[in-house]
């Protein structure tokens, strides 16, 4: 089975920069983690679009995500790694702009970067790849062993999770 994985950055891809003392989006690292997963019958086609915190994404960035999803979703499910702060906004824009699809479009990310202790990134990525196999066509957020329709979810910042809206 083929799945398109579009990477946009967000916390899932942040690293600690010794120079700045900050956690930043500097280099893409999803490929490195994909190689740790056992996906014997899944072909993951990775398309890195950008490596930004979602609060820094522009309208042009979202247009690029939309155009890429529109082009990719014609032949396979799409998983998008995205910052959690504006993930719902992007999901709703995709649903409005792309419209009906024959495959699911799934947004996922992390509250703690890949590679950090207690990171949720690999779990969310793995669950999203599985969800790409079983979810109906539509626009979804998959985080922390839960699936939400993009129209009925919000980020609960206080508890660092997504909840029904």
Phi and psi in radians as a Rosetta constraint file:
Dihedral C 1 N 2 CA 2 C 2 CIRCULARHARMONIC -1.765 0.35
Dihedral N 2 CA 2 C 2 N 3 CIRCULARHARMONIC 2.428 0.35
Dihedral C 2 N 3 CA 3 C 3 CIRCULARHARMONIC -2.361 0.35
Dihedral N 3 CA 3 C 3 N 4 CIRCULARHARMONIC 2.331 0.35
Dihedral C 3 N 4 CA 4 C 4 CIRCULARHARMONIC -1.549 0.35
Dihedral N 4 CA 4 C 4 N 5 CIRCULARHARMONIC 2.253 0.35
Dihedral C 4 N 5 CA 5 C 5 CIRCULARHARMONIC -1.995 0.35
Dihedral N 5 CA 5 C 5 N 6 CIRCULARHARMONIC 2.000 0.35
Dihedral C 5 N 6 CA 6 C 6 CIRCULARHARMONIC -1.829 0.35
Dihedral N 6 CA 6 C 6 N 7 CIRCULARHARMONIC 2.185 0.35
Dihedral C 6 N 7 CA 7 C 7 CIRCULARHARMONIC -1.870 0.35
Dihedral N 7 CA 7 C 7 N 8 CIRCULARHARMONIC 2.356 0.35
Dihedral C 7 N 8 CA 8 C 8 CIRCULARHARMONIC -2.161 0.35
Dihedral N 8 CA 8 C 8 N 9 CIRCULARHARMONIC -0.080 0.35
Dihedral C 8 N 9 CA 9 C 9 CIRCULARHARMONIC 1.882 0.35
Dihedral N 9 CA 9 C 9 N 10 CIRCULARHARMONIC -2.368 0.35
Dihedral C 9 N 10 CA 10 C 10 CIRCULARHARMONIC 1.472 0.35
Dihedral N 10 CA 10 C 10 N 11 CIRCULARHARMONIC -3.122 0.35
Dihedral C 10 N 11 CA 11 C 11 CIRCULARHARMONIC -1.005 0.35
Dihedral N 11 CA 11 C 11 N 12 CIRCULARHARMONIC -0.614 0.35
Dihedral C 11 N 12 CA 12 C 12 CIRCULARHARMONIC -0.947 0.35
Dihedral N 12 CA 12 C 12 N 13 CIRCULARHARMONIC -0.528 0.35
Dihedral C 12 N 13 CA 13 C 13 CIRCULARHARMONIC -1.877 0.35
Dihedral N 13 CA 13 C 13 N 14 CIRCULARHARMONIC 0.159 0.35
Dihedral C 13 N 14 CA 14 C 14 CIRCULARHARMONIC -1.296 0.35
Dihedral N 14 CA 14 C 14 N 15 CIRCULARHARMONIC 2.647 0.35
Dihedral C 14 N 15 CA 15 C 15 CIRCULARHARMONIC -2.264 0.35
Dihedral N 15 CA 15 C 15 N 16 CIRCULARHARMONIC 2.827 0.35
Dihedral C 15 N 16 CA 16 C 16 CIRCULARHARMONIC -1.489 0.35
Dihedral N 16 CA 16 C 16 N 17 CIRCULARHARMONIC 2.183 0.35
Dihedral C 16 N 17 CA 17 C 17 CIRCULARHARMONIC -1.699 0.35
Dihedral N 17 CA 17 C 17 N 18 CIRCULARHARMONIC 2.024 0.35
Dihedral C 17 N 18 CA 18 C 18 CIRCULARHARMONIC -1.145 0.35
Dihedral N 18 CA 18 C 18 N 19 CIRCULARHARMONIC -0.543 0.35
Dihedral C 18 N 19 CA 19 C 19 CIRCULARHARMONIC -1.149 0.35
Dihedral N 19 CA 19 C 19 N 20 CIRCULARHARMONIC -0.769 0.35
Dihedral C 19 N 20 CA 20 C 20 CIRCULARHARMONIC -1.703 0.35
Dihedral N 20 CA 20 C 20 N 21 CIRCULARHARMONIC -0.305 0.35
Dihedral C 20 N 21 CA 21 C 21 CIRCULARHARMONIC 1.265 0.35
Dihedral N 21 CA 21 C 21 N 22 CIRCULARHARMONIC 0.314 0.35
Dihedral C 21 N 22 CA 22 C 22 CIRCULARHARMONIC -2.061 0.35
Dihedral N 22 CA 22 C 22 N 23 CIRCULARHARMONIC 2.804 0.35
Dihedral C 22 N 23 CA 23 C 23 CIRCULARHARMONIC -1.624 0.35
Dihedral N 23 CA 23 C 23 N 24 CIRCULARHARMONIC 2.119 0.35
Dihedral C 23 N 24 CA 24 C 24 CIRCULARHARMONIC -2.409 0.35
Dihedral N 24 CA 24 C 24 N 25 CIRCULARHARMONIC 2.807 0.35
Dihedral C 24 N 25 CA 25 C 25 CIRCULARHARMONIC -1.543 0.35
Dihedral N 25 CA 25 C 25 N 26 CIRCULARHARMONIC 1.800 0.35
Dihedral C 25 N 26 CA 26 C 26 CIRCULARHARMONIC -2.072 0.35
Dihedral N 26 CA 26 C 26 N 27 CIRCULARHARMONIC -0.755 0.35
Dihedral C 26 N 27 CA 27 C 27 CIRCULARHARMONIC -2.360 0.35
Dihedral N 27 CA 27 C 27 N 28 CIRCULARHARMONIC 2.570 0.35
Dihedral C 27 N 28 CA 28 C 28 CIRCULARHARMONIC -1.307 0.35
Dihedral N 28 CA 28 C 28 N 29 CIRCULARHARMONIC 2.429 0.35
Dihedral C 28 N 29 CA 29 C 29 CIRCULARHARMONIC -2.398 0.35
Dihedral N 29 CA 29 C 29 N 30 CIRCULARHARMONIC 0.119 0.35
Dihedral C 29 N 30 CA 30 C 30 CIRCULARHARMONIC -1.034 0.35
Dihedral N 30 CA 30 C 30 N 31 CIRCULARHARMONIC -0.748 0.35
Dihedral C 30 N 31 CA 31 C 31 CIRCULARHARMONIC -0.947 0.35
Dihedral N 31 CA 31 C 31 N 32 CIRCULARHARMONIC -0.733 0.35
Dihedral C 31 N 32 CA 32 C 32 CIRCULARHARMONIC -1.053 0.35
Dihedral N 32 CA 32 C 32 N 33 CIRCULARHARMONIC -0.651 0.35
Dihedral C 32 N 33 CA 33 C 33 CIRCULARHARMONIC -1.411 0.35
Dihedral N 33 CA 33 C 33 N 34 CIRCULARHARMONIC -0.550 0.35
Dihedral C 33 N 34 CA 34 C 34 CIRCULARHARMONIC -1.028 0.35
Dihedral N 34 CA 34 C 34 N 35 CIRCULARHARMONIC -0.615 0.35
Dihedral C 34 N 35 CA 35 C 35 CIRCULARHARMONIC -1.185 0.35
Dihedral N 35 CA 35 C 35 N 36 CIRCULARHARMONIC -0.284 0.35
Dihedral C 35 N 36 CA 36 C 36 CIRCULARHARMONIC -1.466 0.35
Dihedral N 36 CA 36 C 36 N 37 CIRCULARHARMONIC -0.241 0.35
Dihedral C 36 N 37 CA 37 C 37 CIRCULARHARMONIC -1.566 0.35
Dihedral N 37 CA 37 C 37 N 38 CIRCULARHARMONIC 2.554 0.35
Dihedral C 37 N 38 CA 38 C 38 CIRCULARHARMONIC -1.616 0.35
Dihedral N 38 CA 38 C 38 N 39 CIRCULARHARMONIC 1.842 0.35
Dihedral C 38 N 39 CA 39 C 39 CIRCULARHARMONIC -2.261 0.35
Dihedral N 39 CA 39 C 39 N 40 CIRCULARHARMONIC 1.150 0.35
Dihedral C 39 N 40 CA 40 C 40 CIRCULARHARMONIC -1.094 0.35
Dihedral N 40 CA 40 C 40 N 41 CIRCULARHARMONIC -0.505 0.35
Dihedral C 40 N 41 CA 41 C 41 CIRCULARHARMONIC -2.087 0.35
Dihedral N 41 CA 41 C 41 N 42 CIRCULARHARMONIC 0.454 0.35
Dihedral C 41 N 42 CA 42 C 42 CIRCULARHARMONIC -2.172 0.35
Dihedral N 42 CA 42 C 42 N 43 CIRCULARHARMONIC 2.232 0.35
Dihedral C 42 N 43 CA 43 C 43 CIRCULARHARMONIC -1.739 0.35
Dihedral N 43 CA 43 C 43 N 44 CIRCULARHARMONIC 2.025 0.35
Dihedral C 43 N 44 CA 44 C 44 CIRCULARHARMONIC -1.795 0.35
Dihedral N 44 CA 44 C 44 N 45 CIRCULARHARMONIC 1.986 0.35
Dihedral C 44 N 45 CA 45 C 45 CIRCULARHARMONIC -1.668 0.35
Dihedral N 45 CA 45 C 45 N 46 CIRCULARHARMONIC 1.851 0.35
Dihedral C 45 N 46 CA 46 C 46 CIRCULARHARMONIC -1.584 0.35
Dihedral N 46 CA 46 C 46 N 47 CIRCULARHARMONIC 2.268 0.35
Dihedral C 46 N 47 CA 47 C 47 CIRCULARHARMONIC -2.165 0.35
Dihedral N 47 CA 47 C 47 N 48 CIRCULARHARMONIC 1.763 0.35
Dihedral C 47 N 48 CA 48 C 48 CIRCULARHARMONIC -1.382 0.35
Dihedral N 48 CA 48 C 48 N 49 CIRCULARHARMONIC 2.104 0.35
Dihedral C 48 N 49 CA 49 C 49 CIRCULARHARMONIC -1.695 0.35
Dihedral N 49 CA 49 C 49 N 50 CIRCULARHARMONIC -0.763 0.35
Dihedral C 49 N 50 CA 50 C 50 CIRCULARHARMONIC -2.836 0.35
Dihedral N 50 CA 50 C 50 N 51 CIRCULARHARMONIC 3.041 0.35
Dihedral C 50 N 51 CA 51 C 51 CIRCULARHARMONIC -2.417 0.35
Dihedral N 51 CA 51 C 51 N 52 CIRCULARHARMONIC 1.351 0.35
Dihedral C 51 N 52 CA 52 C 52 CIRCULARHARMONIC -2.228 0.35
Dihedral N 52 CA 52 C 52 N 53 CIRCULARHARMONIC 2.645 0.35
Dihedral C 52 N 53 CA 53 C 53 CIRCULARHARMONIC -1.146 0.35
Dihedral N 53 CA 53 C 53 N 54 CIRCULARHARMONIC 2.424 0.35
Dihedral C 53 N 54 CA 54 C 54 CIRCULARHARMONIC -1.128 0.35
Dihedral N 54 CA 54 C 54 N 55 CIRCULARHARMONIC -0.404 0.35
Dihedral C 54 N 55 CA 55 C 55 CIRCULARHARMONIC -1.220 0.35
Dihedral N 55 CA 55 C 55 N 56 CIRCULARHARMONIC -0.291 0.35
Dihedral C 55 N 56 CA 56 C 56 CIRCULARHARMONIC -1.706 0.35
Dihedral N 56 CA 56 C 56 N 57 CIRCULARHARMONIC -0.045 0.35
Dihedral C 56 N 57 CA 57 C 57 CIRCULARHARMONIC -1.196 0.35
Dihedral N 57 CA 57 C 57 N 58 CIRCULARHARMONIC 2.431 0.35
Dihedral C 57 N 58 CA 58 C 58 CIRCULARHARMONIC -1.762 0.35
Dihedral N 58 CA 58 C 58 N 59 CIRCULARHARMONIC 3.016 0.35
Dihedral C 58 N 59 CA 59 C 59 CIRCULARHARMONIC -1.054 0.35
Dihedral N 59 CA 59 C 59 N 60 CIRCULARHARMONIC -0.648 0.35
Dihedral C 59 N 60 CA 60 C 60 CIRCULARHARMONIC -1.142 0.35
Dihedral N 60 CA 60 C 60 N 61 CIRCULARHARMONIC -0.680 0.35
Dihedral C 60 N 61 CA 61 C 61 CIRCULARHARMONIC -1.078 0.35
Dihedral N 61 CA 61 C 61 N 62 CIRCULARHARMONIC -0.769 0.35
Dihedral C 61 N 62 CA 62 C 62 CIRCULARHARMONIC -1.182 0.35
Dihedral N 62 CA 62 C 62 N 63 CIRCULARHARMONIC -0.593 0.35
Dihedral C 62 N 63 CA 63 C 63 CIRCULARHARMONIC -1.095 0.35
Dihedral N 63 CA 63 C 63 N 64 CIRCULARHARMONIC -0.695 0.35
Dihedral C 63 N 64 CA 64 C 64 CIRCULARHARMONIC -1.135 0.35
Dihedral N 64 CA 64 C 64 N 65 CIRCULARHARMONIC -0.745 0.35
Dihedral C 64 N 65 CA 65 C 65 CIRCULARHARMONIC -1.057 0.35
Dihedral N 65 CA 65 C 65 N 66 CIRCULARHARMONIC -0.802 0.35
Dihedral C 65 N 66 CA 66 C 66 CIRCULARHARMONIC -1.059 0.35
Dihedral N 66 CA 66 C 66 N 67 CIRCULARHARMONIC -0.834 0.35
Dihedral C 66 N 67 CA 67 C 67 CIRCULARHARMONIC -1.095 0.35
Dihedral N 67 CA 67 C 67 N 68 CIRCULARHARMONIC -0.682 0.35
Dihedral C 67 N 68 CA 68 C 68 CIRCULARHARMONIC -1.189 0.35
Dihedral N 68 CA 68 C 68 N 69 CIRCULARHARMONIC -0.759 0.35
Dihedral C 68 N 69 CA 69 C 69 CIRCULARHARMONIC -1.084 0.35
Dihedral N 69 CA 69 C 69 N 70 CIRCULARHARMONIC -0.790 0.35
Dihedral C 69 N 70 CA 70 C 70 CIRCULARHARMONIC -1.000 0.35
Dihedral N 70 CA 70 C 70 N 71 CIRCULARHARMONIC -0.702 0.35
Dihedral C 70 N 71 CA 71 C 71 CIRCULARHARMONIC -1.286 0.35
Dihedral N 71 CA 71 C 71 N 72 CIRCULARHARMONIC -0.622 0.35
Dihedral C 71 N 72 CA 72 C 72 CIRCULARHARMONIC -1.471 0.35
Dihedral N 72 CA 72 C 72 N 73 CIRCULARHARMONIC -0.598 0.35
Dihedral C 72 N 73 CA 73 C 73 CIRCULARHARMONIC -1.270 0.35
Dihedral N 73 CA 73 C 73 N 74 CIRCULARHARMONIC -0.062 0.35
Dihedral C 73 N 74 CA 74 C 74 CIRCULARHARMONIC -1.223 0.35
Dihedral N 74 CA 74 C 74 N 75 CIRCULARHARMONIC -0.425 0.35
Dihedral C 74 N 75 CA 75 C 75 CIRCULARHARMONIC -2.198 0.35
Dihedral N 75 CA 75 C 75 N 76 CIRCULARHARMONIC -0.038 0.35
Dihedral C 75 N 76 CA 76 C 76 CIRCULARHARMONIC -2.950 0.35
Dihedral N 76 CA 76 C 76 N 77 CIRCULARHARMONIC 2.830 0.35
Dihedral C 76 N 77 CA 77 C 77 CIRCULARHARMONIC -1.073 0.35
Dihedral N 77 CA 77 C 77 N 78 CIRCULARHARMONIC 2.767 0.35
Dihedral C 77 N 78 CA 78 C 78 CIRCULARHARMONIC -2.198 0.35
Dihedral N 78 CA 78 C 78 N 79 CIRCULARHARMONIC 2.305 0.35
Dihedral C 78 N 79 CA 79 C 79 CIRCULARHARMONIC -2.023 0.35
Dihedral N 79 CA 79 C 79 N 80 CIRCULARHARMONIC 2.326 0.35
Dihedral C 79 N 80 CA 80 C 80 CIRCULARHARMONIC -2.103 0.35
Dihedral N 80 CA 80 C 80 N 81 CIRCULARHARMONIC 2.142 0.35
Dihedral C 80 N 81 CA 81 C 81 CIRCULARHARMONIC -1.502 0.35
Dihedral N 81 CA 81 C 81 N 82 CIRCULARHARMONIC 2.353 0.35
Dihedral C 81 N 82 CA 82 C 82 CIRCULARHARMONIC -2.689 0.35
Dihedral N 82 CA 82 C 82 N 83 CIRCULARHARMONIC 2.637 0.35
Dihedral C 82 N 83 CA 83 C 83 CIRCULARHARMONIC -1.131 0.35
Dihedral N 83 CA 83 C 83 N 84 CIRCULARHARMONIC 2.512 0.35
Dihedral C 83 N 84 CA 84 C 84 CIRCULARHARMONIC -1.331 0.35
Dihedral N 84 CA 84 C 84 N 85 CIRCULARHARMONIC -0.385 0.35
Dihedral C 84 N 85 CA 85 C 85 CIRCULARHARMONIC -1.116 0.35
Dihedral N 85 CA 85 C 85 N 86 CIRCULARHARMONIC -0.628 0.35
Dihedral C 85 N 86 CA 86 C 86 CIRCULARHARMONIC -2.139 0.35
Dihedral N 86 CA 86 C 86 N 87 CIRCULARHARMONIC 0.309 0.35
Dihedral C 86 N 87 CA 87 C 87 CIRCULARHARMONIC -1.013 0.35
Dihedral N 87 CA 87 C 87 N 88 CIRCULARHARMONIC -0.754 0.35
Dihedral C 87 N 88 CA 88 C 88 CIRCULARHARMONIC -1.117 0.35
Dihedral N 88 CA 88 C 88 N 89 CIRCULARHARMONIC -0.722 0.35
Dihedral C 88 N 89 CA 89 C 89 CIRCULARHARMONIC -1.052 0.35
Dihedral N 89 CA 89 C 89 N 90 CIRCULARHARMONIC -0.804 0.35
Dihedral C 89 N 90 CA 90 C 90 CIRCULARHARMONIC -1.127 0.35
Dihedral N 90 CA 90 C 90 N 91 CIRCULARHARMONIC -0.719 0.35
Dihedral C 90 N 91 CA 91 C 91 CIRCULARHARMONIC -1.039 0.35
Dihedral N 91 CA 91 C 91 N 92 CIRCULARHARMONIC -0.772 0.35
Dihedral C 91 N 92 CA 92 C 92 CIRCULARHARMONIC -1.157 0.35
Dihedral N 92 CA 92 C 92 N 93 CIRCULARHARMONIC -0.693 0.35
Dihedral C 92 N 93 CA 93 C 93 CIRCULARHARMONIC -1.097 0.35
Dihedral N 93 CA 93 C 93 N 94 CIRCULARHARMONIC -0.751 0.35
Dihedral C 93 N 94 CA 94 C 94 CIRCULARHARMONIC -1.073 0.35
Dihedral N 94 CA 94 C 94 N 95 CIRCULARHARMONIC -0.781 0.35
Dihedral C 94 N 95 CA 95 C 95 CIRCULARHARMONIC -1.047 0.35
Dihedral N 95 CA 95 C 95 N 96 CIRCULARHARMONIC -0.745 0.35
Dihedral C 95 N 96 CA 96 C 96 CIRCULARHARMONIC -1.213 0.35
Dihedral N 96 CA 96 C 96 N 97 CIRCULARHARMONIC -0.753 0.35
Dihedral C 96 N 97 CA 97 C 97 CIRCULARHARMONIC -1.445 0.35
Dihedral N 97 CA 97 C 97 N 98 CIRCULARHARMONIC -0.672 0.35
Dihedral C 97 N 98 CA 98 C 98 CIRCULARHARMONIC -1.509 0.35
Dihedral N 98 CA 98 C 98 N 99 CIRCULARHARMONIC -0.662 0.35
Dihedral C 98 N 99 CA 99 C 99 CIRCULARHARMONIC 1.362 0.35
Dihedral N 99 CA 99 C 99 N 100 CIRCULARHARMONIC -2.662 0.35
Dihedral C 99 N 100 CA 100 C 100 CIRCULARHARMONIC -1.155 0.35
Dihedral N 100 CA 100 C 100 N 101 CIRCULARHARMONIC 2.462 0.35
Dihedral C 100 N 101 CA 101 C 101 CIRCULARHARMONIC -2.325 0.35
Dihedral N 101 CA 101 C 101 N 102 CIRCULARHARMONIC 2.870 0.35
Dihedral C 101 N 102 CA 102 C 102 CIRCULARHARMONIC -1.605 0.35
Dihedral N 102 CA 102 C 102 N 103 CIRCULARHARMONIC -0.029 0.35
Dihedral C 102 N 103 CA 103 C 103 CIRCULARHARMONIC -2.419 0.35
Dihedral N 103 CA 103 C 103 N 104 CIRCULARHARMONIC 2.781 0.35
Dihedral C 103 N 104 CA 104 C 104 CIRCULARHARMONIC -1.289 0.35
Dihedral N 104 CA 104 C 104 N 105 CIRCULARHARMONIC 2.590 0.35
Dihedral C 104 N 105 CA 105 C 105 CIRCULARHARMONIC -2.069 0.35
Dihedral N 105 CA 105 C 105 N 106 CIRCULARHARMONIC 2.105 0.35
Dihedral C 105 N 106 CA 106 C 106 CIRCULARHARMONIC -2.117 0.35
Dihedral N 106 CA 106 C 106 N 107 CIRCULARHARMONIC 2.259 0.35
Dihedral C 106 N 107 CA 107 C 107 CIRCULARHARMONIC -1.820 0.35
Dihedral N 107 CA 107 C 107 N 108 CIRCULARHARMONIC 2.426 0.35
Dihedral C 107 N 108 CA 108 C 108 CIRCULARHARMONIC -2.582 0.35
Dihedral N 108 CA 108 C 108 N 109 CIRCULARHARMONIC 2.948 0.35
Dihedral C 108 N 109 CA 109 C 109 CIRCULARHARMONIC -2.969 0.35
Dihedral N 109 CA 109 C 109 N 110 CIRCULARHARMONIC -2.598 0.35
Dihedral C 109 N 110 CA 110 C 110 CIRCULARHARMONIC -2.701 0.35
Dihedral N 110 CA 110 C 110 N 111 CIRCULARHARMONIC 2.668 0.35
Dihedral C 110 N 111 CA 111 C 111 CIRCULARHARMONIC -1.559 0.35
Dihedral N 111 CA 111 C 111 N 112 CIRCULARHARMONIC -0.422 0.35
Dihedral C 111 N 112 CA 112 C 112 CIRCULARHARMONIC -2.278 0.35
Dihedral N 112 CA 112 C 112 N 113 CIRCULARHARMONIC 2.335 0.35
Dihedral C 112 N 113 CA 113 C 113 CIRCULARHARMONIC -1.028 0.35
Dihedral N 113 CA 113 C 113 N 114 CIRCULARHARMONIC 2.620 0.35
Dihedral C 113 N 114 CA 114 C 114 CIRCULARHARMONIC -0.915 0.35
Dihedral N 114 CA 114 C 114 N 115 CIRCULARHARMONIC 2.375 0.35
Dihedral C 114 N 115 CA 115 C 115 CIRCULARHARMONIC 1.597 0.35
Dihedral N 115 CA 115 C 115 N 116 CIRCULARHARMONIC -0.293 0.35
Dihedral C 115 N 116 CA 116 C 116 CIRCULARHARMONIC -1.445 0.35
Dihedral N 116 CA 116 C 116 N 117 CIRCULARHARMONIC 2.656 0.35
Dihedral C 116 N 117 CA 117 C 117 CIRCULARHARMONIC -1.017 0.35
Dihedral N 117 CA 117 C 117 N 118 CIRCULARHARMONIC 2.357 0.35
Dihedral C 117 N 118 CA 118 C 118 CIRCULARHARMONIC 1.112 0.35
Dihedral N 118 CA 118 C 118 N 119 CIRCULARHARMONIC 0.462 0.35
Dihedral C 118 N 119 CA 119 C 119 CIRCULARHARMONIC -1.139 0.35
Dihedral N 119 CA 119 C 119 N 120 CIRCULARHARMONIC 2.448 0.35
Dihedral C 119 N 120 CA 120 C 120 CIRCULARHARMONIC -1.678 0.35
Dihedral N 120 CA 120 C 120 N 121 CIRCULARHARMONIC 0.019 0.35
Dihedral C 120 N 121 CA 121 C 121 CIRCULARHARMONIC -1.091 0.35
Dihedral N 121 CA 121 C 121 N 122 CIRCULARHARMONIC -0.843 0.35
Dihedral C 121 N 122 CA 122 C 122 CIRCULARHARMONIC -1.197 0.35
Dihedral N 122 CA 122 C 122 N 123 CIRCULARHARMONIC -0.668 0.35
Dihedral C 122 N 123 CA 123 C 123 CIRCULARHARMONIC -1.040 0.35
Dihedral N 123 CA 123 C 123 N 124 CIRCULARHARMONIC -0.848 0.35
Dihedral C 123 N 124 CA 124 C 124 CIRCULARHARMONIC -1.142 0.35
Dihedral N 124 CA 124 C 124 N 125 CIRCULARHARMONIC -0.684 0.35
Dihedral C 124 N 125 CA 125 C 125 CIRCULARHARMONIC -1.112 0.35
Dihedral N 125 CA 125 C 125 N 126 CIRCULARHARMONIC -0.815 0.35
Dihedral C 125 N 126 CA 126 C 126 CIRCULARHARMONIC -1.080 0.35
Dihedral N 126 CA 126 C 126 N 127 CIRCULARHARMONIC -0.806 0.35
Dihedral C 126 N 127 CA 127 C 127 CIRCULARHARMONIC -1.107 0.35
Dihedral N 127 CA 127 C 127 N 128 CIRCULARHARMONIC -0.613 0.35
Dihedral C 127 N 128 CA 128 C 128 CIRCULARHARMONIC -1.189 0.35
Dihedral N 128 CA 128 C 128 N 129 CIRCULARHARMONIC -0.678 0.35
Dihedral C 128 N 129 CA 129 C 129 CIRCULARHARMONIC -1.143 0.35
Dihedral N 129 CA 129 C 129 N 130 CIRCULARHARMONIC -0.671 0.35
Dihedral C 129 N 130 CA 130 C 130 CIRCULARHARMONIC -1.162 0.35
Dihedral N 130 CA 130 C 130 N 131 CIRCULARHARMONIC -0.766 0.35
Dihedral C 130 N 131 CA 131 C 131 CIRCULARHARMONIC -1.041 0.35
Dihedral N 131 CA 131 C 131 N 132 CIRCULARHARMONIC -0.572 0.35
Dihedral C 131 N 132 CA 132 C 132 CIRCULARHARMONIC -1.046 0.35
Dihedral N 132 CA 132 C 132 N 133 CIRCULARHARMONIC -0.469 0.35
Dihedral C 132 N 133 CA 133 C 133 CIRCULARHARMONIC -1.372 0.35
Dihedral N 133 CA 133 C 133 N 134 CIRCULARHARMONIC -0.575 0.35
Dihedral C 133 N 134 CA 134 C 134 CIRCULARHARMONIC -2.001 0.35
Dihedral N 134 CA 134 C 134 N 135 CIRCULARHARMONIC -0.315 0.35
Dihedral C 134 N 135 CA 135 C 135 CIRCULARHARMONIC -1.352 0.35
Dihedral N 135 CA 135 C 135 N 136 CIRCULARHARMONIC 2.640 0.35
Dihedral C 135 N 136 CA 136 C 136 CIRCULARHARMONIC -1.244 0.35
Dihedral N 136 CA 136 C 136 N 137 CIRCULARHARMONIC 2.791 0.35
Dihedral C 136 N 137 CA 137 C 137 CIRCULARHARMONIC -0.953 0.35
Dihedral N 137 CA 137 C 137 N 138 CIRCULARHARMONIC 2.459 0.35
Dihedral C 137 N 138 CA 138 C 138 CIRCULARHARMONIC 2.676 0.35
Dihedral N 138 CA 138 C 138 N 139 CIRCULARHARMONIC -2.947 0.35
Dihedral C 138 N 139 CA 139 C 139 CIRCULARHARMONIC -2.131 0.35
Dihedral N 139 CA 139 C 139 N 140 CIRCULARHARMONIC 2.081 0.35
Dihedral C 139 N 140 CA 140 C 140 CIRCULARHARMONIC -2.289 0.35
Dihedral N 140 CA 140 C 140 N 141 CIRCULARHARMONIC 2.705 0.35
Dihedral C 140 N 141 CA 141 C 141 CIRCULARHARMONIC -2.031 0.35
Dihedral N 141 CA 141 C 141 N 142 CIRCULARHARMONIC 2.238 0.35
Dihedral C 141 N 142 CA 142 C 142 CIRCULARHARMONIC -2.094 0.35
Dihedral N 142 CA 142 C 142 N 143 CIRCULARHARMONIC 2.004 0.35
Dihedral C 142 N 143 CA 143 C 143 CIRCULARHARMONIC -2.596 0.35
Dihedral N 143 CA 143 C 143 N 144 CIRCULARHARMONIC 2.394 0.35
Dihedral C 143 N 144 CA 144 C 144 CIRCULARHARMONIC 0.926 0.35
Dihedral N 144 CA 144 C 144 N 145 CIRCULARHARMONIC 0.813 0.35
Dihedral C 144 N 145 CA 145 C 145 CIRCULARHARMONIC 1.155 0.35
Dihedral N 145 CA 145 C 145 N 146 CIRCULARHARMONIC 0.461 0.35
Dihedral C 145 N 146 CA 146 C 146 CIRCULARHARMONIC -2.334 0.35
Dihedral N 146 CA 146 C 146 N 147 CIRCULARHARMONIC 2.663 0.35
Dihedral C 146 N 147 CA 147 C 147 CIRCULARHARMONIC -2.143 0.35
Dihedral N 147 CA 147 C 147 N 148 CIRCULARHARMONIC 2.311 0.35
Dihedral C 147 N 148 CA 148 C 148 CIRCULARHARMONIC -2.281 0.35
Dihedral N 148 CA 148 C 148 N 149 CIRCULARHARMONIC 2.421 0.35
Dihedral C 148 N 149 CA 149 C 149 CIRCULARHARMONIC -1.194 0.35
Dihedral N 149 CA 149 C 149 N 150 CIRCULARHARMONIC 2.393 0.35
Dihedral C 149 N 150 CA 150 C 150 CIRCULARHARMONIC -1.048 0.35
Dihedral N 150 CA 150 C 150 N 151 CIRCULARHARMONIC -0.376 0.35
Dihedral C 150 N 151 CA 151 C 151 CIRCULARHARMONIC -1.423 0.35
Dihedral N 151 CA 151 C 151 N 152 CIRCULARHARMONIC -0.217 0.35
Dihedral C 151 N 152 CA 152 C 152 CIRCULARHARMONIC -2.283 0.35
Dihedral N 152 CA 152 C 152 N 153 CIRCULARHARMONIC 0.831 0.35
Dihedral C 152 N 153 CA 153 C 153 CIRCULARHARMONIC -2.609 0.35
Dihedral N 153 CA 153 C 153 N 154 CIRCULARHARMONIC 2.681 0.35
Dihedral C 153 N 154 CA 154 C 154 CIRCULARHARMONIC -2.574 0.35
Dihedral N 154 CA 154 C 154 N 155 CIRCULARHARMONIC 2.757 0.35
Dihedral C 154 N 155 CA 155 C 155 CIRCULARHARMONIC -1.513 0.35
Dihedral N 155 CA 155 C 155 N 156 CIRCULARHARMONIC 2.214 0.35
Dihedral C 155 N 156 CA 156 C 156 CIRCULARHARMONIC -1.640 0.35
Dihedral N 156 CA 156 C 156 N 157 CIRCULARHARMONIC 1.668 0.35
Dihedral C 156 N 157 CA 157 C 157 CIRCULARHARMONIC -1.129 0.35
Dihedral N 157 CA 157 C 157 N 158 CIRCULARHARMONIC -0.635 0.35
Dihedral C 157 N 158 CA 158 C 158 CIRCULARHARMONIC -1.070 0.35
Dihedral N 158 CA 158 C 158 N 159 CIRCULARHARMONIC -0.697 0.35
Dihedral C 158 N 159 CA 159 C 159 CIRCULARHARMONIC -1.798 0.35
Dihedral N 159 CA 159 C 159 N 160 CIRCULARHARMONIC 0.078 0.35
Dihedral C 159 N 160 CA 160 C 160 CIRCULARHARMONIC 0.913 0.35
Dihedral N 160 CA 160 C 160 N 161 CIRCULARHARMONIC 0.943 0.35
Dihedral C 160 N 161 CA 161 C 161 CIRCULARHARMONIC -2.750 0.35
Dihedral N 161 CA 161 C 161 N 162 CIRCULARHARMONIC 2.976 0.35
Dihedral C 161 N 162 CA 162 C 162 CIRCULARHARMONIC -1.751 0.35
Dihedral N 162 CA 162 C 162 N 163 CIRCULARHARMONIC 2.528 0.35
Dihedral C 162 N 163 CA 163 C 163 CIRCULARHARMONIC -2.413 0.35
Dihedral N 163 CA 163 C 163 N 164 CIRCULARHARMONIC 2.785 0.35
Dihedral C 163 N 164 CA 164 C 164 CIRCULARHARMONIC -1.050 0.35
Dihedral N 164 CA 164 C 164 N 165 CIRCULARHARMONIC 2.502 0.35
